[in-house]
C-alpha cells in the first residue's frame, strides 16, 4: 500500500488497513504504528517537492518558452527532468515533452497545445511516461507538429491520435533530414547488462549547418564502453541514473565512475546533466542535485577541460 501511494499519489495520505489482513504478521496496534512511522518518513520529502512544483513550475515553464523566440544560434531549455525545447536558427523543436503528474500541480501542462503547438518537430526516444505521455501527445495531435519516432512506437502514436502523415518512423543506424536538422538514430541503452530488464529505446545525434552537434544518449542503464566509438559531439545531454538506491553512497558512487566514462565517449567538450527531481519517483529512486554533482566530479577528474553543467528547469541555455 505504501509503495503504491508513494508512486501514484501526492498530497495528503489517508491509509485505511483492515487488521485481519496482516494479523499473521503482527498485531493491529503494531501494524498501525509502523504504518504511521512509514508515512512520517516518506511524506515530508514528497510534500516539499510537490509544494515547490506548485509554487514555481508555471513560472519556470514560462521562462523555458523563451527559447522559442530565438531566431539565430542554437538554444535549449528544460521543461521537465528530461524534456527539452530547442531553437536551431529559428527552427523550433522538442525532445520527449512530457509532464506526468506535474499537470495536476500546475496550470501550464493543461495549455500545452497553446504553448507547444507551434513547434516544427518533436523527437521521441521511448515509451515511458516521463518521455512519451498520452495526454500531451493527444493535445498536440491535431497541430502541424511532425514527430520523429522509433518505428516500434508508430502504432502507439497513432493510437494517441497522431496522423500517420505526421510521423517519421526511424530505426537504429538510420539518418533522416527534417528541415535544417540531420538526425542520426542511435541504439538505446535502456536494458540492464546484469538482468536484461529494460525497454526498447533510441538515442539521437542532431546536427545542422552553423549549429553545434548535439547527442542524446537517452535513459542509459548500460554504461559499458567496450567497442563503443566516440561520438565527439559539441554538447551531450546526459541523464543521471546511478543504480536503484539513490540514498546509498556505496551503490551510486561507483556508478558515477561508469557514467563518467560513458558520457566522455559522447562528448569531451560540454556535458549537461539532467533527469533530476522526477516527481513520481520514490526517495530511493530520485536523482537530485548532489547526485549530479558527484557525477560531475567524476567526469572532471578524467577530463578537466570538459564543461559540465547541471541546468535547472526553465533555464535557457546557449549551445552555440
Secondary structure as UniProt FT lines:
FT   HELIX           2..8
FT   HELIX           19..22
FT   TURN            23..25
FT   HELIX           28..64
FT   HELIX           65..69
FT   STRAND          74..80
FT   TURN            81..82
FT   STRAND          83..88
FT   TURN            89..90
FT   STRAND          91..95
FT   HELIX           100..104
FT   HELIX           108..111
FT   HELIX           112..116
FT   TURN            117..118
FT   STRAND          121..123
FT   TURN            129..131
FT   HELIX           134..140
FT   TURN            141..142
FT   STRAND          146..150
FT   HELIX           151..153
FT   HELIX           154..159
FT   TURN            160..161
FT   HELIX           164..166
FT   STRAND          167..170
FT   TURN            172..173
FT   STRAND          175..178
FT   TURN            179..180
FT   STRAND          181..187
FT   TURN            193..195
FT   STRAND          201..207
FT   TURN            209..210
FT   STRAND          214..218
FT   TURN            226..227
FT   STRAND          235..239
FT   TURN            246..247
FT   HELIX           249..266
FT   STRAND          270..274
FT   TURN            279..280
FT   HELIX           283..285
FT   HELIX           289..302
FT   TURN            304..305
FT   STRAND          307..309
FT   TURN            313..314
FT   STRAND          316..318
//
